[in-house]
């Protein structure tokens, strides 16, 4: 008997029962910083000055002086360290998958619209199965390392009926990482065109959502918007496996969207 087989038999099942129950594997992991505009000082812009990807900008419009775009955030926590009043604080908020790009921009009030149907009833189209074709469009491979973790014994993505496929002709979802370099734009479009209808697109990672720190440079544009129609966005540098699973289940309408107006609904206060 191979040693790894004996080890598995003695240790038992390693896969988590999440999201039905149990551990999501992200205890203690830092997520997107929380923002409280009531604590901002007049004239202060230390957070904006410290933000390399320009996720924080000064708009100077009444009380809402600071604009926060989580679609550009790389979760570096520089704003938390720079803020003198605690307007930005660390959090474990990682479930930032959204259907609309504007829901990643902080708003004064949380919007709670009914979730729109994505090209009809997804349950009817896909049942409980989804096949993914991943394209690296210039990523640093940080997102790819998180994608690899989806098939480890703990997360075991196949248990949810979600699989990766090598051919776009068998894919339901095109998952894109990277800021979409000019060199990869052509192959990316060819992959999309080879997919059968109905087909969906997911922008994974801050680079794919907004271009990240390299967006608009000599080699790439500003991410996936304007290149392909995006159905779900997941920012982060890089988003963790639980966040990826949440967003895939969000696409399948098997989990709710937790972020509206750039603010996450928390179990403790349902803000």
MIDO-725297 format. One record per residue (C-alpha): residue number from 1; residue in one letter; chain; x, y, z. Coordinates in nm, 4 decimals. Example, Ala and Ser with C-alpha at 12.3 -4.5 7.8 and 13.67 -1.06 7.14 Angstrom:
BEGIN
@resi = 1; resn = A; chain = A; xx = 1.2300; yy = -0.4500; zz = 0.7800 .
@resi = 2; resn = S; chain = A; xx = 1.3670; yy = -0.1060; zz = 0.7140 .
//
This chain:
BEGIN
@resi = 1; resn = X; chain = A; xx = 0.0000; yy = 0.0000; zz = 0.0000 .
@resi = 2; resn = X; chain = A; xx = 0.1442; yy = 0.3416; zz = -0.0956 .
@resi = 3; resn = X; chain = A; xx = 0.2417; yy = 0.5579; zz = 0.2012 .
@resi = 4; resn = X; chain = A; xx = 0.0107; yy = 0.8439; zz = 0.0988 .
@resi = 5; resn = X; chain = A; xx = -0.2867; yy = 0.6036; zz = 0.0853 .
@resi = 6; resn = X; chain = A; xx = -0.2121; yy = 0.4783; zz = 0.4359 .
@resi = 7; resn = X; chain = A; xx = -0.1750; yy = 0.8391; zz = 0.5560 .
@resi = 8; resn = X; chain = A; xx = -0.5155; yy = 0.9282; zz = 0.4096 .
@resi = 9; resn = X; chain = A; xx = -0.6866; yy = 0.6307; zz = 0.5688 .
@resi = 10; resn = X; chain = A; xx = -0.5447; yy = 0.7108; zz = 0.9110 .
@resi = 11; resn = X; chain = A; xx = -0.6168; yy = 1.0843; zz = 0.8982 .
@resi = 12; resn = X; chain = A; xx = -0.9636; yy = 1.0637; zz = 0.7478 .
@resi = 13; resn = X; chain = A; xx = -1.1395; yy = 1.3152; zz = 0.5243 .
@resi = 14; resn = X; chain = A; xx = -0.9448; yy = 1.6394; zz = 0.4891 .
@resi = 15; resn = X; chain = A; xx = -1.1950; yy = 1.8450; zz = 0.2857 .
@resi = 16; resn = X; chain = A; xx = -1.3866; yy = 2.1222; zz = 0.4570 .
@resi = 17; resn = X; chain = A; xx = -1.7670; yy = 2.1253; zz = 0.4503 .
@resi = 18; resn = X; chain = A; xx = -1.7621; yy = 2.4989; zz = 0.3759 .
@resi = 19; resn = X; chain = A; xx = -1.9651; yy = 2.6819; zz = 0.2470 .
@resi = 20; resn = X; chain = A; xx = -2.2417; yy = 2.4622; zz = 0.3891 .
@resi = 21; resn = X; chain = A; xx = -2.0723; yy = 2.4622; zz = 0.7311 .
@resi = 22; resn = X; chain = A; xx = -1.7322; yy = 2.4503; zz = 0.8945 .
@resi = 23; resn = X; chain = A; xx = -1.4055; yy = 2.6313; zz = 0.8329 .
@resi = 24; resn = X; chain = A; xx = -1.3427; yy = 2.8510; zz = 0.5275 .
@resi = 25; resn = X; chain = A; xx = -0.9675; yy = 2.8327; zz = 0.5853 .
@resi = 26; resn = X; chain = A; xx = -0.9256; yy = 3.2096; zz = 0.6151 .
@resi = 27; resn = X; chain = A; xx = -0.9148; yy = 3.2620; zz = 0.9918 .
@resi = 28; resn = X; chain = A; xx = -0.6774; yy = 3.5464; zz = 1.0735 .
@resi = 29; resn = X; chain = A; xx = -0.6207; yy = 3.6415; zz = 0.7093 .
@resi = 30; resn = X; chain = A; xx = -0.6404; yy = 4.0146; zz = 0.6363 .
@resi = 31; resn = X; chain = A; xx = -0.8858; yy = 4.1306; zz = 0.3750 .
@resi = 32; resn = X; chain = A; xx = -0.9941; yy = 4.4673; zz = 0.2365 .
@resi = 33; resn = X; chain = A; xx = -0.9485; yy = 4.7610; zz = 0.4766 .
@resi = 34; resn = X; chain = A; xx = -1.2678; yy = 4.9093; zz = 0.6176 .
@resi = 35; resn = X; chain = A; xx = -1.3365; yy = 5.2790; zz = 0.5715 .
@resi = 36; resn = X; chain = A; xx = -1.5230; yy = 5.5125; zz = 0.8102 .
@resi = 37; resn = X; chain = A; xx = -1.5492; yy = 5.8623; zz = 0.6545 .
@resi = 38; resn = X; chain = A; xx = -1.6742; yy = 6.0109; zz = 0.9827 .
@resi = 39; resn = X; chain = A; xx = -1.3207; yy = 5.9790; zz = 1.1222 .
@resi = 40; resn = X; chain = A; xx = -1.1486; yy = 6.1649; zz = 0.8364 .
@resi = 41; resn = X; chain = A; xx = -0.9646; yy = 6.4879; zz = 0.9197 .
@resi = 42; resn = X; chain = A; xx = -1.0276; yy = 6.7968; zz = 0.7095 .
@resi = 43; resn = X; chain = A; xx = -0.7385; yy = 6.8516; zz = 0.4724 .
@resi = 44; resn = X; chain = A; xx = -0.5808; yy = 6.5130; zz = 0.5421 .
@resi = 45; resn = X; chain = A; xx = -0.4920; yy = 6.2963; zz = 0.2440 .
@resi = 46; resn = X; chain = A; xx = -0.2281; yy = 6.0647; zz = 0.3861 .
@resi = 47; resn = X; chain = A; xx = -0.4255; yy = 5.7580; zz = 0.2823 .
@resi = 48; resn = X; chain = A; xx = -0.4437; yy = 5.8747; zz = -0.0803 .
@resi = 49; resn = X; chain = A; xx = -0.0753; yy = 5.9663; zz = -0.0855 .
@resi = 50; resn = X; chain = A; xx = 0.0188; yy = 5.6196; zz = 0.0416 .
@resi = 51; resn = X; chain = A; xx = -0.1985; yy = 5.4261; zz = -0.2052 .
@resi = 52; resn = X; chain = A; xx = 0.0194; yy = 5.2980; zz = -0.4900 .
@resi = 53; resn = X; chain = A; xx = -0.2619; yy = 5.1623; zz = -0.7131 .
@resi = 54; resn = X; chain = A; xx = -0.4655; yy = 5.4849; zz = -0.6609 .
@resi = 55; resn = X; chain = A; xx = -0.7578; yy = 5.2992; zz = -0.5069 .
@resi = 56; resn = X; chain = A; xx = -0.8033; yy = 5.6015; zz = -0.2761 .
@resi = 57; resn = X; chain = A; xx = -0.8521; yy = 5.9469; zz = -0.4254 .
@resi = 58; resn = X; chain = A; xx = -0.9445; yy = 6.2879; zz = -0.2848 .
@resi = 59; resn = X; chain = A; xx = -1.2646; yy = 6.4219; zz = -0.4362 .
@resi = 60; resn = X; chain = A; xx = -1.3342; yy = 6.7000; zz = -0.1811 .
@resi = 61; resn = X; chain = A; xx = -1.7103; yy = 6.6820; zz = -0.2224 .
@resi = 62; resn = X; chain = A; xx = -1.8676; yy = 6.7810; zz = 0.1071 .
@resi = 63; resn = X; chain = A; xx = -1.8511; yy = 6.5119; zz = 0.3730 .
@resi = 64; resn = X; chain = A; xx = -1.7447; yy = 6.2412; zz = 0.1275 .
@resi = 65; resn = X; chain = A; xx = -1.3947; yy = 6.3790; zz = 0.0688 .
@resi = 66; resn = X; chain = A; xx = -1.2354; yy = 6.0434; zz = 0.0020 .
@resi = 67; resn = X; chain = A; xx = -1.3335; yy = 5.8017; zz = -0.2745 .
@resi = 68; resn = X; chain = A; xx = -1.2409; yy = 5.4359; zz = -0.2254 .
@resi = 69; resn = X; chain = A; xx = -1.2393; yy = 5.1922; zz = -0.5171 .
@resi = 70; resn = X; chain = A; xx = -1.1913; yy = 4.8375; zz = -0.3890 .
@resi = 71; resn = X; chain = A; xx = -1.1578; yy = 4.7244; zz = -0.7493 .
@resi = 72; resn = X; chain = A; xx = -0.8116; yy = 4.8833; zz = -0.7455 .
@resi = 73; resn = X; chain = A; xx = -0.7157; yy = 4.7767; zz = -0.3919 .
@resi = 74; resn = X; chain = A; xx = -0.4251; yy = 4.5316; zz = -0.3550 .
@resi = 75; resn = X; chain = A; xx = -0.4853; yy = 4.4872; zz = 0.0226 .
@resi = 76; resn = X; chain = A; xx = -0.1375; yy = 4.6152; zz = 0.1083 .
@resi = 77; resn = X; chain = A; xx = -0.2699; yy = 4.7875; zz = 0.4267 .
@resi = 78; resn = X; chain = A; xx = -0.0627; yy = 5.1020; zz = 0.3542 .
@resi = 79; resn = X; chain = A; xx = -0.3714; yy = 5.3201; zz = 0.4077 .
@resi = 80; resn = X; chain = A; xx = -0.4286; yy = 5.1609; zz = 0.7499 .
@resi = 81; resn = X; chain = A; xx = -0.0708; yy = 5.2382; zz = 0.8513 .
@resi = 82; resn = X; chain = A; xx = -0.0847; yy = 5.5946; zz = 0.7147 .
@resi = 83; resn = X; chain = A; xx = -0.4245; yy = 5.6979; zz = 0.8570 .
@resi = 84; resn = X; chain = A; xx = -0.3790; yy = 5.9001; zz = 1.1803 .
@resi = 85; resn = X; chain = A; xx = -0.7412; yy = 5.8708; zz = 1.2989 .
@resi = 86; resn = X; chain = A; xx = -0.8430; yy = 5.5111; zz = 1.2295 .
@resi = 87; resn = X; chain = A; xx = -1.0679; yy = 5.5977; zz = 0.9371 .
@resi = 88; resn = X; chain = A; xx = -0.9059; yy = 5.2990; zz = 0.7651 .
@resi = 89; resn = X; chain = A; xx = -0.8806; yy = 4.9814; zz = 0.9710 .
@resi = 90; resn = X; chain = A; xx = -0.7710; yy = 4.6262; zz = 0.8972 .
@resi = 91; resn = X; chain = A; xx = -1.0420; yy = 4.3643; zz = 0.8560 .
@resi = 92; resn = X; chain = A; xx = -1.0980; yy = 4.0067; zz = 0.7492 .
@resi = 93; resn = X; chain = A; xx = -1.3458; yy = 4.1114; zz = 0.4781 .
@resi = 94; resn = X; chain = A; xx = -1.2563; yy = 3.8900; zz = 0.1823 .
@resi = 95; resn = X; chain = A; xx = -1.5913; yy = 3.8108; zz = 0.0151 .
@resi = 96; resn = X; chain = A; xx = -1.5774; yy = 4.0921; zz = -0.2395 .
@resi = 97; resn = X; chain = A; xx = -1.7162; yy = 3.9140; zz = -0.5436 .
@resi = 98; resn = X; chain = A; xx = -1.9763; yy = 4.1328; zz = -0.7182 .
@resi = 99; resn = X; chain = A; xx = -2.1834; yy = 4.1299; zz = -1.0345 .
@resi = 100; resn = X; chain = A; xx = -2.1485; yy = 4.5030; zz = -1.1034 .
@resi = 101; resn = X; chain = A; xx = -1.8209; yy = 4.6928; zz = -1.1129 .
@resi = 102; resn = X; chain = A; xx = -1.9751; yy = 4.9936; zz = -0.9365 .
@resi = 103; resn = X; chain = A; xx = -2.0466; yy = 4.7831; zz = -0.6272 .
@resi = 104; resn = X; chain = A; xx = -1.6721; yy = 4.7852; zz = -0.5565 .
@resi = 105; resn = X; chain = A; xx = -1.6765; yy = 5.1647; zz = -0.5106 .
@resi = 106; resn = X; chain = A; xx = -1.7493; yy = 5.2848; zz = -0.1576 .
@resi = 107; resn = X; chain = A; xx = -2.0855; yy = 5.4620; zz = -0.1284 .
@resi = 108; resn = X; chain = A; xx = -2.2349; yy = 5.6592; zz = 0.1586 .
@resi = 109; resn = X; chain = A; xx = -2.5286; yy = 5.4194; zz = 0.1885 .
@resi = 110; resn = X; chain = A; xx = -2.5373; yy = 5.0499; zz = 0.1142 .
@resi = 111; resn = X; chain = A; xx = -2.7439; yy = 4.9662; zz = -0.1876 .
@resi = 112; resn = X; chain = A; xx = -2.9640; yy = 4.6603; zz = -0.1578 .
@resi = 113; resn = X; chain = A; xx = -3.1185; yy = 4.6021; zz = -0.5012 .
@resi = 114; resn = X; chain = A; xx = -3.2474; yy = 4.2640; zz = -0.6045 .
@resi = 115; resn = X; chain = A; xx = -2.9683; yy = 4.0682; zz = -0.7744 .
@resi = 116; resn = X; chain = A; xx = -3.0129; yy = 4.0734; zz = -1.1513 .
@resi = 117; resn = X; chain = A; xx = -3.0457; yy = 3.7483; zz = -1.3385 .
@resi = 118; resn = X; chain = A; xx = -2.7350; yy = 3.6735; zz = -1.5459 .
@resi = 119; resn = X; chain = A; xx = -2.8579; yy = 3.5937; zz = -1.8955 .
@resi = 120; resn = X; chain = A; xx = -3.1591; yy = 3.4085; zz = -1.7688 .
@resi = 121; resn = X; chain = A; xx = -3.1983; yy = 3.1460; zz = -1.5024 .
@resi = 122; resn = X; chain = A; xx = -2.8485; yy = 3.0068; zz = -1.4390 .
@resi = 123; resn = X; chain = A; xx = -2.9842; yy = 2.7179; zz = -1.2351 .
@resi = 124; resn = X; chain = A; xx = -3.1858; yy = 2.6080; zz = -1.5360 .
@resi = 125; resn = X; chain = A; xx = -2.8879; yy = 2.6384; zz = -1.7719 .
@resi = 126; resn = X; chain = A; xx = -2.6087; yy = 2.4871; zz = -1.5658 .
@resi = 127; resn = X; chain = A; xx = -2.7789; yy = 2.2933; zz = -1.2884 .
@resi = 128; resn = X; chain = A; xx = -2.5065; yy = 2.2468; zz = -1.0308 .
@resi = 129; resn = X; chain = A; xx = -2.2088; yy = 2.2120; zz = -1.2668 .
@resi = 130; resn = X; chain = A; xx = -1.9655; yy = 2.4660; zz = -1.4122 .
@resi = 131; resn = X; chain = A; xx = -1.6609; yy = 2.4221; zz = -1.6369 .
@resi = 132; resn = X; chain = A; xx = -1.3909; yy = 2.6909; zz = -1.6344 .
@resi = 133; resn = X; chain = A; xx = -1.1259; yy = 2.7891; zz = -1.8865 .
@resi = 134; resn = X; chain = A; xx = -0.8572; yy = 2.9997; zz = -1.7218 .
@resi = 135; resn = X; chain = A; xx = -0.6473; yy = 3.2479; zz = -1.9198 .
@resi = 136; resn = X; chain = A; xx = -0.3425; yy = 3.4203; zz = -1.7718 .
@resi = 137; resn = X; chain = A; xx = -0.3444; yy = 3.7617; zz = -1.9417 .
@resi = 138; resn = X; chain = A; xx = -0.0218; yy = 3.8927; zz = -1.7889 .
@resi = 139; resn = X; chain = A; xx = -0.0537; yy = 3.7919; zz = -1.4244 .
@resi = 140; resn = X; chain = A; xx = 0.2377; yy = 3.7876; zz = -1.1798 .
@resi = 141; resn = X; chain = A; xx = 0.1229; yy = 3.4300; zz = -1.0944 .
@resi = 142; resn = X; chain = A; xx = -0.0064; yy = 3.5328; zz = -0.7513 .
@resi = 143; resn = X; chain = A; xx = -0.3630; yy = 3.4592; zz = -0.8621 .
@resi = 144; resn = X; chain = A; xx = -0.2516; yy = 3.1331; zz = -1.0188 .
@resi = 145; resn = X; chain = A; xx = -0.1064; yy = 3.0123; zz = -0.6897 .
@resi = 146; resn = X; chain = A; xx = -0.4468; yy = 3.0691; zz = -0.5269 .
@resi = 147; resn = X; chain = A; xx = -0.6245; yy = 2.8925; zz = -0.8118 .
@resi = 148; resn = X; chain = A; xx = -0.4026; yy = 2.5880; zz = -0.7617 .
@resi = 149; resn = X; chain = A; xx = -0.5150; yy = 2.5710; zz = -0.3993 .
@resi = 150; resn = X; chain = A; xx = -0.8755; yy = 2.5163; zz = -0.5104 .
@resi = 151; resn = X; chain = A; xx = -0.8002; yy = 2.1550; zz = -0.5948 .
@resi = 152; resn = X; chain = A; xx = -0.6096; yy = 2.0703; zz = -0.2776 .
@resi = 153; resn = X; chain = A; xx = -0.7666; yy = 1.8239; zz = -0.0299 .
@resi = 154; resn = X; chain = A; xx = -0.9012; yy = 2.1049; zz = 0.1910 .
@resi = 155; resn = X; chain = A; xx = -1.1022; yy = 2.3032; zz = -0.0657 .
@resi = 156; resn = X; chain = A; xx = -1.1571; yy = 2.0167; zz = -0.3158 .
@resi = 157; resn = X; chain = A; xx = -1.3411; yy = 2.2280; zz = -0.5743 .
@resi = 158; resn = X; chain = A; xx = -1.4798; yy = 1.9225; zz = -0.7555 .
@resi = 159; resn = X; chain = A; xx = -1.7119; yy = 1.8473; zz = -0.4627 .
@resi = 160; resn = X; chain = A; xx = -1.9074; yy = 2.1600; zz = -0.5653 .
@resi = 161; resn = X; chain = A; xx = -1.9472; yy = 2.0461; zz = -0.9257 .
@resi = 162; resn = X; chain = A; xx = -1.6938; yy = 2.3009; zz = -1.0552 .
@resi = 163; resn = X; chain = A; xx = -1.4130; yy = 2.1895; zz = -1.2853 .
@resi = 164; resn = X; chain = A; xx = -1.1310; yy = 2.3399; zz = -1.4931 .
@resi = 165; resn = X; chain = A; xx = -1.1094; yy = 2.2406; zz = -1.8587 .
@resi = 166; resn = X; chain = A; xx = -0.8212; yy = 2.2736; zz = -2.1033 .
@resi = 167; resn = X; chain = A; xx = -1.0424; yy = 2.3538; zz = -2.4007 .
@resi = 168; resn = X; chain = A; xx = -1.2547; yy = 2.6682; zz = -2.4364 .
@resi = 169; resn = X; chain = A; xx = -1.4967; yy = 2.4647; zz = -2.6476 .
@resi = 170; resn = X; chain = A; xx = -1.6081; yy = 2.2803; zz = -2.3339 .
@resi = 171; resn = X; chain = A; xx = -1.6058; yy = 2.5841; zz = -2.1031 .
@resi = 172; resn = X; chain = A; xx = -1.8966; yy = 2.7761; zz = -1.9521 .
@resi = 173; resn = X; chain = A; xx = -1.6857; yy = 3.0421; zz = -1.7795 .
@resi = 174; resn = X; chain = A; xx = -1.3751; yy = 3.2280; zz = -1.8949 .
@resi = 175; resn = X; chain = A; xx = -1.1738; yy = 3.3156; zz = -1.5829 .
@resi = 176; resn = X; chain = A; xx = -0.9167; yy = 3.5869; zz = -1.6558 .
@resi = 177; resn = X; chain = A; xx = -0.6210; yy = 3.6920; zz = -1.4425 .
@resi = 178; resn = X; chain = A; xx = -0.3723; yy = 3.9698; zz = -1.5140 .
@resi = 179; resn = X; chain = A; xx = -0.4141; yy = 4.3250; zz = -1.6480 .
@resi = 180; resn = X; chain = A; xx = -0.4650; yy = 4.2044; zz = -2.0098 .
@resi = 181; resn = X; chain = A; xx = -0.1333; yy = 4.2818; zz = -2.1733 .
@resi = 182; resn = X; chain = A; xx = -0.1371; yy = 4.3831; zz = -2.5373 .
@resi = 183; resn = X; chain = A; xx = 0.0416; yy = 4.0581; zz = -2.6249 .
@resi = 184; resn = X; chain = A; xx = -0.2344; yy = 3.8508; zz = -2.4623 .
@resi = 185; resn = X; chain = A; xx = -0.5314; yy = 4.0479; zz = -2.5890 .
@resi = 186; resn = X; chain = A; xx = -0.5531; yy = 3.8533; zz = -2.9160 .
@resi = 187; resn = X; chain = A; xx = -0.5291; yy = 3.5044; zz = -2.7613 .
@resi = 188; resn = X; chain = A; xx = -0.7812; yy = 3.6078; zz = -2.4962 .
@resi = 189; resn = X; chain = A; xx = -1.0365; yy = 3.7176; zz = -2.7564 .
@resi = 190; resn = X; chain = A; xx = -0.9785; yy = 3.4000; zz = -2.9576 .
@resi = 191; resn = X; chain = A; xx = -1.0441; yy = 3.1919; zz = -2.6467 .
@resi = 192; resn = X; chain = A; xx = -1.3681; yy = 3.3772; zz = -2.5792 .
@resi = 193; resn = X; chain = A; xx = -1.4858; yy = 3.3355; zz = -2.9378 .
@resi = 194; resn = X; chain = A; xx = -1.4192; yy = 2.9600; zz = -2.9200 .
@resi = 195; resn = X; chain = A; xx = -1.6535; yy = 2.9196; zz = -2.6204 .
@resi = 196; resn = X; chain = A; xx = -2.0121; yy = 2.8075; zz = -2.6866 .
@resi = 197; resn = X; chain = A; xx = -2.3112; yy = 3.0145; zz = -2.5772 .
@resi = 198; resn = X; chain = A; xx = -2.4149; yy = 3.0822; zz = -2.3079 .
@resi = 199; resn = X; chain = A; xx = -2.0726; yy = 3.1911; zz = -2.1861 .
@resi = 200; resn = X; chain = A; xx = -1.9654; yy = 3.3977; zz = -1.8900 .
@resi = 201; resn = X; chain = A; xx = -1.6575; yy = 3.5981; zz = -1.7936 .
@resi = 202; resn = X; chain = A; xx = -1.4977; yy = 3.6465; zz = -1.4525 .
@resi = 203; resn = X; chain = A; xx = -1.2310; yy = 3.9087; zz = -1.3791 .
@resi = 204; resn = X; chain = A; xx = -1.0178; yy = 3.7647; zz = -1.0985 .
@resi = 205; resn = X; chain = A; xx = -0.7681; yy = 3.9769; zz = -0.9081 .
@resi = 206; resn = X; chain = A; xx = -0.7208; yy = 4.3523; zz = -0.8960 .
@resi = 207; resn = X; chain = A; xx = -0.5203; yy = 4.3486; zz = -1.2199 .
@resi = 208; resn = X; chain = A; xx = -0.8066; yy = 4.1940; zz = -1.4185 .
@resi = 209; resn = X; chain = A; xx = -1.0645; yy = 4.4166; zz = -1.2478 .
@resi = 210; resn = X; chain = A; xx = -0.8903; yy = 4.7523; zz = -1.2952 .
@resi = 211; resn = X; chain = A; xx = -0.5359; yy = 4.7073; zz = -1.4256 .
@resi = 212; resn = X; chain = A; xx = -0.3780; yy = 4.7065; zz = -1.0806 .
@resi = 213; resn = X; chain = A; xx = -0.0468; yy = 4.8798; zz = -1.0217 .
@resi = 214; resn = X; chain = A; xx = 0.0586; yy = 4.8325; zz = -1.3853 .
@resi = 215; resn = X; chain = A; xx = -0.2650; yy = 4.9431; zz = -1.5479 .
@resi = 216; resn = X; chain = A; xx = -0.2293; yy = 5.1909; zz = -1.8321 .
@resi = 217; resn = X; chain = A; xx = 0.1431; yy = 5.1279; zz = -1.8745 .
@resi = 218; resn = X; chain = A; xx = 0.3267; yy = 5.0686; zz = -2.2001 .
@resi = 219; resn = X; chain = A; xx = 0.2412; yy = 4.6974; zz = -2.2032 .
@resi = 220; resn = X; chain = A; xx = -0.1266; yy = 4.6791; zz = -2.1008 .
@resi = 221; resn = X; chain = A; xx = -0.4584; yy = 4.8527; zz = -2.0599 .
@resi = 222; resn = X; chain = A; xx = -0.6806; yy = 4.8887; zz = -1.7543 .
@resi = 223; resn = X; chain = A; xx = -0.7932; yy = 4.5316; zz = -1.7048 .
@resi = 224; resn = X; chain = A; xx = -1.0782; yy = 4.3394; zz = -1.8620 .
@resi = 225; resn = X; chain = A; xx = -1.3445; yy = 4.6099; zz = -1.8886 .
@resi = 226; resn = X; chain = A; xx = -1.3765; yy = 4.7265; zz = -2.2480 .
@resi = 227; resn = X; chain = A; xx = -1.2171; yy = 4.4050; zz = -2.3754 .
@resi = 228; resn = X; chain = A; xx = -1.4835; yy = 4.1479; zz = -2.2839 .
@resi = 229; resn = X; chain = A; xx = -1.8261; yy = 4.1667; zz = -2.1144 .
@resi = 230; resn = X; chain = A; xx = -1.7607; yy = 4.0839; zz = -1.7479 .
@resi = 231; resn = X; chain = A; xx = -2.0267; yy = 3.9018; zz = -1.5462 .
@resi = 232; resn = X; chain = A; xx = -1.8520; yy = 3.8855; zz = -1.2071 .
@resi = 233; resn = X; chain = A; xx = -1.5618; yy = 4.0791; zz = -1.0548 .
@resi = 234; resn = X; chain = A; xx = -1.3312; yy = 3.9606; zz = -0.7759 .
@resi = 235; resn = X; chain = A; xx = -1.0595; yy = 4.2065; zz = -0.6645 .
@resi = 236; resn = X; chain = A; xx = -0.7671; yy = 4.1241; zz = -0.4378 .
@resi = 237; resn = X; chain = A; xx = -0.3933; yy = 4.0743; zz = -0.4698 .
@resi = 238; resn = X; chain = A; xx = -0.4382; yy = 3.7861; zz = -0.4780 .
@resi = 239; resn = X; chain = A; xx = -0.7919; yy = 3.6817; zz = -0.3736 .
@resi = 240; resn = X; chain = A; xx = -0.7870; yy = 3.3778; zz = -0.1470 .
@resi = 241; resn = X; chain = A; xx = -0.9396; yy = 3.0397; zz = -0.2413 .
@resi = 242; resn = X; chain = A; xx = -1.2503; yy = 3.0971; zz = -0.0287 .
@resi = 243; resn = X; chain = A; xx = -1.3146; yy = 3.4272; zz = -0.2073 .
@resi = 244; resn = X; chain = A; xx = -1.2768; yy = 3.2548; zz = -0.5447 .
@resi = 245; resn = X; chain = A; xx = -1.5233; yy = 2.9818; zz = -0.4454 .
@resi = 246; resn = X; chain = A; xx = -1.7689; yy = 3.2405; zz = -0.3110 .
@resi = 247; resn = X; chain = A; xx = -1.7592; yy = 3.4316; zz = -0.6404 .
@resi = 248; resn = X; chain = A; xx = -1.8043; yy = 3.1177; zz = -0.8500 .
@resi = 249; resn = X; chain = A; xx = -2.1070; yy = 3.0226; zz = -0.6388 .
@resi = 250; resn = X; chain = A; xx = -2.2286; yy = 3.3827; zz = -0.6680 .
@resi = 251; resn = X; chain = A; xx = -2.2231; yy = 3.3415; zz = -1.0458 .
@resi = 252; resn = X; chain = A; xx = -2.4237; yy = 3.0213; zz = -1.0095 .
@resi = 253; resn = X; chain = A; xx = -2.6644; yy = 3.1985; zz = -0.7712 .
@resi = 254; resn = X; chain = A; xx = -2.5797; yy = 2.9495; zz = -0.4992 .
@resi = 255; resn = X; chain = A; xx = -2.4426; yy = 3.2194; zz = -0.2649 .
@resi = 256; resn = X; chain = A; xx = -2.5558; yy = 3.5803; zz = -0.2136 .
@resi = 257; resn = X; chain = A; xx = -2.3569; yy = 3.8901; zz = -0.2991 .
@resi = 258; resn = X; chain = A; xx = -2.2228; yy = 4.0344; zz = 0.0264 .
@resi = 259; resn = X; chain = A; xx = -2.0901; yy = 4.3686; zz = -0.0981 .
@resi = 260; resn = X; chain = A; xx = -2.2972; yy = 4.6667; zz = -0.2110 .
@resi = 261; resn = X; chain = A; xx = -2.1674; yy = 5.0181; zz = -0.2515 .
@resi = 262; resn = X; chain = A; xx = -1.8184; yy = 4.9074; zz = -0.1520 .
@resi = 263; resn = X; chain = A; xx = -1.9351; yy = 4.7896; zz = 0.1898 .
@resi = 264; resn = X; chain = A; xx = -1.9597; yy = 4.4318; zz = 0.3076 .
@resi = 265; resn = X; chain = A; xx = -2.2538; yy = 4.3071; zz = 0.5069 .
@resi = 266; resn = X; chain = A; xx = -2.1204; yy = 4.1655; zz = 0.8324 .
@resi = 267; resn = X; chain = A; xx = -2.2787; yy = 3.8906; zz = 1.0339 .
@resi = 268; resn = X; chain = A; xx = -2.2290; yy = 4.0870; zz = 1.3546 .
@resi = 269; resn = X; chain = A; xx = -2.4277; yy = 4.3930; zz = 1.2520 .
@resi = 270; resn = X; chain = A; xx = -2.5671; yy = 4.3221; zz = 0.9043 .
@resi = 271; resn = X; chain = A; xx = -2.4586; yy = 4.6733; zz = 0.8078 .
//
